[in-house]
Amino acid sequence: MTFRSYDLLKLVQDHGEELTLRKKTTAGTYDPATGSVTGSGTTDYTVDGYFFNFSVGLPSGDEIRRGSRRCVIPALGLAVEPDDEDLIIGQGDAVAVVSVSTIFSAGAAVCYICEVRE
């Protein structure tokens, strides 16, 4: 699916919602005895975003797993950039960011397209 940056911004403006972008601020320490991570910290940021499903005519070789979709987040005025392993919380659930593509216009970041998975 191909979008112009303006189309993506209009999707968020017209149909988007307020979401929470949760970023890890400290990695923590792994305890092999318990199999858990302790001491990790997160910071939440409020962002506007729009979720959409993958389209049916993706190029061959791309693997789409159940629960995968994309989220558009405008870059204009955003305090942080989404990264792999961040969480996006909204629509009653939390999804993990798997990869991020940045859409540029005239050398400036306009929006981020995040592939997310439940």
MIZA-725890 format. One record per residue: x, y, z of N, C-alpha, C in turn. Coordinates in Angstrom, 2 decimals, decimal comma. Layout:
<recs>
X | Y | Z | X | Y | Z | X | Y | Z
...
</recs>
This chain:
<recs>
0,86 | -1,16 | 0,00 | 0,00 | 0,00 | 0,00 | 0,90 | 1,22 | 0,00
0,68 | 2,13 | -0,93 | 1,50 | 3,32 | -1,05 | 0,70 | 4,55 | -0,64
1,29 | 5,37 | 0,22 | 0,66 | 6,59 | 0,68 | 1,60 | 7,76 | 0,43
1,04 | 8,93 | 0,20 | 1,81 | 10,15 | 0,26 | 1,81 | 10,59 | 1,71
2,82 | 11,35 | 2,09 | 2,91 | 11,77 | 3,49 | 1,68 | 12,56 | 3,92
1,12 | 13,37 | 3,02 | -0,08 | 14,15 | 3,35 | -1,25 | 13,22 | 3,65
-1,38 | 12,13 | 2,85 | -2,47 | 11,17 | 3,08 | -2,36 | 10,54 | 4,46
-1,13 | 10,20 | 4,86 | -0,93 | 9,59 | 6,17 | -1,31 | 10,55 | 7,29
-0,91 | 11,81 | 7,16 | -1,25 | 12,79 | 8,18 | -2,76 | 13,01 | 8,26
-3,44 | 13,02 | 7,12 | -4,91 | 13,18 | 7,11 | -5,59 | 11,98 | 7,75
-5,05 | 10,76 | 7,53 | -5,62 | 9,57 | 8,18 | -5,59 | 9,73 | 9,69
-4,46 | 10,17 | 10,21 | -4,34 | 10,34 | 11,66 | -5,25 | 11,47 | 12,13
-5,26 | 12,56 | 11,40 | -6,09 | 13,71 | 11,79 | -7,58 | 13,36 | 11,79
-8,04 | 12,65 | 10,76 | -9,46 | 12,35 | 10,62 | -9,92 | 11,13 | 11,42
-9,06 | 10,11 | 11,53 | -9,50 | 8,84 | 12,11 | -8,62 | 8,35 | 13,26
-7,58 | 9,09 | 13,60 | -6,65 | 8,66 | 14,63 | -7,23 | 8,81 | 16,03
-6,46 | 8,33 | 16,97 | -6,87 | 8,40 | 18,36 | -5,64 | 8,65 | 19,23
-5,88 | 9,01 | 20,46 | -4,79 | 9,23 | 21,40 | -4,29 | 7,88 | 21,88
-2,98 | 7,67 | 21,77 | -2,35 | 6,42 | 22,16 | -1,22 | 6,72 | 23,14
-0,71 | 5,69 | 23,77 | 0,44 | 5,82 | 24,66 | 1,61 | 5,06 | 24,06
2,73 | 5,75 | 23,87 | 3,96 | 5,13 | 23,42 | 4,81 | 4,90 | 24,67
5,04 | 3,63 | 24,99 | 5,81 | 3,29 | 26,20 | 7,22 | 2,88 | 25,78
8,20 | 3,64 | 26,26 | 9,61 | 3,39 | 25,94 | 10,34 | 2,89 | 27,17
11,25 | 1,92 | 26,97 | 12,11 | 1,48 | 28,06 | 13,16 | 2,55 | 28,31
13,31 | 2,94 | 29,57 | 14,32 | 3,94 | 29,90 | 15,56 | 3,30 | 30,51
15,38 | 2,16 | 31,18 | 16,51 | 1,39 | 31,70 | 16,27 | -0,07 | 31,38
17,33 | -0,78 | 31,04 | 17,20 | -2,16 | 30,61 | 16,94 | -3,13 | 31,77
17,46 | -2,87 | 32,93 | 17,29 | -3,78 | 34,04 | 18,33 | -4,88 | 34,05
18,18 | -5,80 | 34,98 | 19,12 | -6,90 | 35,14 | 18,38 | -8,22 | 35,06
18,92 | -9,13 | 34,26 | 18,31 | -10,46 | 34,10 | 18,80 | -11,38 | 35,22
17,86 | -12,05 | 35,89 | 18,18 | -13,00 | 36,94 | 17,93 | -14,40 | 36,40
19,00 | -15,18 | 36,10 | 18,82 | -16,51 | 35,53 | 18,12 | -17,49 | 36,46
18,20 | -17,26 | 37,77 | 17,54 | -18,15 | 38,72 | 16,02 | -18,08 | 38,61
15,51 | -16,86 | 38,42 | 14,05 | -16,70 | 38,33 | 13,57 | -16,55 | 36,90
14,49 | -16,23 | 35,99 | 14,09 | -16,03 | 34,59 | 13,38 | -14,73 | 34,35
13,59 | -13,75 | 35,22 | 12,90 | -12,47 | 35,08 | 13,90 | -11,31 | 35,05
13,41 | -10,17 | 34,61 | 14,21 | -8,95 | 34,56 | 13,74 | -8,03 | 35,68
14,68 | -7,52 | 36,46 | 14,32 | -6,60 | 37,54 | 15,04 | -5,28 | 37,33
14,46 | -4,22 | 37,84 | 15,09 | -2,91 | 37,78 | 14,89 | -2,17 | 36,48
14,04 | -2,66 | 35,59 | 13,81 | -1,93 | 34,34 | 12,79 | -0,83 | 34,58
12,89 | 0,22 | 33,79 | 11,97 | 1,34 | 33,92 | 11,42 | 1,75 | 32,57
10,26 | 2,36 | 32,57 | 9,62 | 2,82 | 31,34 | 9,15 | 4,26 | 31,50
8,99 | 4,91 | 30,36 | 8,42 | 6,26 | 30,33 | 7,31 | 6,26 | 29,29
6,16 | 6,82 | 29,63 | 5,02 | 6,88 | 28,72 | 4,92 | 8,26 | 28,07
4,61 | 8,26 | 26,77 | 4,41 | 9,48 | 26,00 | 3,04 | 9,39 | 25,33
2,30 | 10,46 | 25,35 | 1,01 | 10,51 | 24,66 | 1,25 | 10,92 | 23,20
0,73 | 10,11 | 22,27 | 0,88 | 10,38 | 20,85 | -0,47 | 10,17 | 20,17
-0,63 | 10,78 | 19,00 | -1,79 | 10,49 | 18,17 | -1,36 | 9,44 | 17,16
-2,24 | 8,50 | 16,84 | -1,89 | 7,47 | 15,89 | -3,11 | 6,86 | 15,24
-2,86 | 6,12 | 14,18 | -3,93 | 5,44 | 13,44 | -3,45 | 4,04 | 13,09
-4,21 | 3,02 | 13,53 | -3,91 | 1,63 | 13,20 | -4,57 | 1,25 | 11,89
-3,85 | 0,48 | 11,07 | -4,47 | -0,08 | 9,87 | -3,87 | -1,45 | 9,59
-4,64 | -2,28 | 8,88 | -4,20 | -3,63 | 8,57 | -3,32 | -3,63 | 7,33
-2,54 | -4,69 | 7,20 | -1,75 | -4,87 | 5,98 | -2,70 | -5,05 | 4,81
-2,29 | -4,58 | 3,64 | -3,13 | -4,77 | 2,46 | -2,86 | -6,14 | 1,86
-3,73 | -6,57 | 0,98 | -3,56 | -7,89 | 0,36 | -2,49 | -7,83 | -0,70
-1,99 | -7,08 | -1,35 | -0,99 | -7,16 | -2,42 | 0,40 | -6,77 | -2,03
0,83 | -7,23 | -0,86 | 2,22 | -6,97 | -0,47 | 3,17 | -7,76 | -1,35
4,36 | -7,26 | -1,59 | 5,34 | -7,99 | -2,40 | 5,63 | -9,35 | -1,80
5,91 | -10,32 | -2,67 | 6,19 | -11,66 | -2,18 | 7,43 | -11,65 | -1,31
7,49 | -12,56 | -0,38 | 8,62 | -12,63 | 0,52 | 8,35 | -11,98 | 1,87
7,36 | -11,12 | 1,96 | 7,00 | -10,52 | 3,25 | 6,14 | -11,50 | 4,02
6,44 | -11,64 | 5,28 | 5,68 | -12,55 | 6,13 | 4,77 | -11,74 | 7,03
3,49 | -12,05 | 6,98 | 2,52 | -11,37 | 7,83 | 2,00 | -12,39 | 8,82
2,16 | -12,12 | 10,09 | 1,70 | -13,03 | 11,12 | 0,37 | -12,55 | 11,67
-0,39 | -13,47 | 12,22 | -1,66 | -13,13 | 12,83 | -1,42 | -12,09 | 13,94
-2,23 | -11,08 | 13,99 | -2,09 | -10,02 | 14,99 | -1,19 | -8,89 | 14,55
-0,64 | -8,98 | 13,33 | 0,22 | -7,91 | 12,82 | -0,62 | -6,83 | 12,16
-0,22 | -5,60 | 12,36 | -0,84 | -4,47 | 11,68 | 0,15 | -3,32 | 11,72
-0,25 | -2,18 | 11,26 | 0,63 | -1,02 | 11,23 | -0,04 | 0,14 | 11,96
0,81 | 1,04 | 12,45 | 0,33 | 2,22 | 13,14 | 1,10 | 3,42 | 12,60
0,38 | 4,44 | 12,18 | 1,00 | 5,68 | 11,71 | 1,01 | 6,66 | 12,86
2,20 | 7,24 | 13,11 | 2,36 | 8,25 | 14,16 | 3,02 | 9,47 | 13,52
2,38 | 10,64 | 13,55 | 3,00 | 11,83 | 12,99 | 4,28 | 12,20 | 13,74
5,30 | 12,61 | 13,01 | 6,58 | 12,99 | 13,62 | 6,60 | 14,46 | 14,01
5,73 | 15,25 | 13,42 | 5,73 | 16,69 | 13,67 | 5,36 | 16,98 | 15,12
6,25 | 17,59 | 15,86 | 5,99 | 17,95 | 17,25 | 6,14 | 16,80 | 18,22
6,58 | 15,64 | 17,77 | 6,74 | 14,49 | 18,65 | 8,05 | 14,60 | 19,42
8,00 | 14,37 | 20,72 | 9,19 | 14,53 | 21,57 | 10,18 | 13,39 | 21,42
9,71 | 12,20 | 21,05 | 10,57 | 11,01 | 20,93 | 10,26 | 10,27 | 19,64
11,18 | 9,43 | 19,20 | 10,94 | 8,58 | 18,04 | 10,61 | 7,18 | 18,51
9,63 | 6,52 | 17,87 | 9,36 | 5,13 | 18,23 | 10,52 | 4,24 | 17,79
10,80 | 3,20 | 18,56 | 11,87 | 2,25 | 18,28 | 11,33 | 0,83 | 18,37
12,13 | -0,10 | 17,85 | 11,80 | -1,51 | 18,04 | 11,71 | -1,79 | 19,54
10,82 | -2,66 | 19,91 | 10,60 | -3,08 | 21,30 | 9,87 | -2,07 | 22,16
9,43 | -0,94 | 21,59 | 8,54 | -0,05 | 22,33 | 7,15 | -0,68 | 22,34
6,29 | -0,20 | 23,19 | 4,90 | -0,64 | 23,21 | 4,00 | 0,52 | 22,82
2,92 | 0,22 | 22,10 | 1,88 | 1,20 | 21,81 | 0,62 | 0,69 | 22,48
0,07 | 1,51 | 23,35 | -1,08 | 1,11 | 24,14 | -2,28 | 1,93 | 23,69
-3,34 | 1,24 | 23,34 | -4,58 | 1,88 | 22,90 | -5,51 | 0,83 | 22,36
-6,73 | 1,19 | 22,08 | -7,75 | 0,28 | 21,58 | -7,92 | -0,92 | 22,50
-7,71 | -0,72 | 23,80 | -7,93 | -1,78 | 24,76 | -6,83 | -2,82 | 24,85
-5,72 | -2,65 | 24,15 | -4,63 | -3,60 | 24,24 | -3,29 | -2,91 | 24,04
-2,23 | -3,68 | 24,23 | -0,88 | -3,18 | 24,02 | -0,24 | -4,02 | 22,92
0,43 | -3,35 | 21,99 | 1,12 | -4,06 | 20,91 | 2,58 | -3,65 | 20,92
3,44 | -4,58 | 20,52 | 4,88 | -4,34 | 20,48 | 5,28 | -3,83 | 19,11
6,15 | -2,83 | 19,07 | 6,67 | -2,32 | 17,82 | 7,76 | -3,27 | 17,35
7,61 | -3,79 | 16,12 | 8,55 | -4,74 | 15,55 | 9,57 | -4,02 | 14,67
9,11 | -3,06 | 13,87 | 10,00 | -2,27 | 13,03 | 9,37 | -0,91 | 12,78
10,22 | 0,05 | 12,43 | 9,76 | 1,43 | 12,20 | 10,33 | 1,93 | 10,89
9,47 | 2,50 | 10,04 | 9,89 | 3,17 | 8,81 | 9,58 | 4,65 | 8,96
10,53 | 5,48 | 8,61 | 10,33 | 6,93 | 8,70 | 10,02 | 7,47 | 7,32
8,96 | 8,27 | 7,20 | 8,57 | 8,90 | 5,95 | 9,07 | 10,34 | 6,00
9,88 | 10,71 | 5,00 | 10,45 | 12,05 | 4,93 | 9,81 | 12,85 | 3,81
9,77 | 14,16 | 3,98 | 9,35 | 15,09 | 2,94 | 10,30 | 16,28 | 3,02
11,00 | 16,55 | 1,94 | 11,99 | 17,64 | 1,88 | 13,02 | 17,54 | 2,99
13,42 | 16,31 | 3,31 | 14,46 | 16,08 | 4,31 | 14,00 | 16,10 | 5,75
12,74 | 16,36 | 5,99 | 12,22 | 16,38 | 7,37 | 11,33 | 15,17 | 7,61
11,45 | 14,56 | 8,78 | 10,58 | 13,43 | 9,13 | 9,15 | 13,93 | 9,27
8,23 | 13,27 | 8,56 | 6,82 | 13,66 | 8,60 | 6,01 | 12,69 | 9,47
6,28 | 11,40 | 9,33 | 5,57 | 10,42 | 10,14 | 6,36 | 9,12 | 10,21
5,96 | 8,30 | 11,16 | 6,55 | 6,99 | 11,35 | 5,48 | 5,94 | 11,08
5,84 | 4,91 | 10,34 | 4,95 | 3,77 | 10,13 | 5,55 | 2,62 | 10,94
4,85 | 2,23 | 11,97 | 5,33 | 1,18 | 12,86 | 4,61 | -0,12 | 12,55
5,38 | -1,17 | 12,30 | 4,79 | -2,51 | 12,22 | 4,67 | -2,99 | 13,65
3,46 | -3,37 | 14,04 | 3,21 | -3,78 | 15,42 | 2,63 | -5,18 | 15,44
2,81 | -5,85 | 16,57 | 2,33 | -7,22 | 16,73 | 1,79 | -7,39 | 18,14
0,70 | -8,12 | 18,25 | 0,09 | -8,40 | 19,55 | 0,92 | -9,40 | 20,31
</recs>
